[in-house]
Amino acid sequence: MPIYEYTCKKCGSEFEVIVFGDDKPRCPACGAKNPKKNMSSFGFSTGHKFKSSGGSGSSCSGCSSPNCSSCS
């Protein structure tokens, strides 16, 4: 059950909601549909390493390898 962070396009309210399957969240403050999904900081605070999109010669911050799949 993923928890997503949203900002309402209508009233600007920021909120988190558990999303089940294809459920469409509504703003709890005003009830508007289709809030904007925000980039969650959770994935960045758990130590995950992401593959760089910078092309060749770039390395991740965890090592000097140009291939982040070699990081452990």
N, C-alpha and C positions, 0 to 999 in steps of 0.2 A: 504494500500500500504506500505509494509514493506521496510525499507531501510537497506541494508546489507553492511557490510564492508568486503573488499577482499584484498588479496595480490596476485599479478601476480606471478606465478611460473616461468615464462620465464624472465621477466625484473625486478621483485622485486617492481614494482610500487604498492602503496597502494591507494585504492580508495573506494568510497561509491557509491552505485547504488540502485535505486528503482527497485524492481523485481515484475513483474506482472505474476501471475500464474506460469506456468512452463518455463518461459523465462530463457535462459542461458546467463549469463553476459559475456562480453568480456572486456579485458583490454583496457581502453581508450588510453593508451600510445603506446602499440605495437599491439593491436588487438588479442592477444592470447586468446584461449578458455580455459575454466575450471580453473579459478583462485581459490585460496584457500580461503574459507570463514573464517573470523576471528571472535573471540569471541568479541561481541560488549560490550563496557563499559556502554551503555545506560541502560540496564536492571539492572545494579548494582548501578546506580546513582539515580534511581527513588524510592528507598526504598522498593523494593520487597524483601520478605523473601523466601529463598529457603530451601526445605527439605534437611536435612543433609543426606549424603550417608554413614556416618560413622558407622551405625548400632545402637544397643541399648545403652542407657546411654549417648548419645550425645545430646546436645541441640543447638538450634540456638542462634545467638548472641542477639536476641531481648528479650528473656526471659529465664527462667530456665526450661521450659517444654521440655520433650524429644520429644514431638510431635509438630512440627512447624505449623500444621494446627490449633492449638489453639491460635496462635498469631493473633493479630488484627492489 
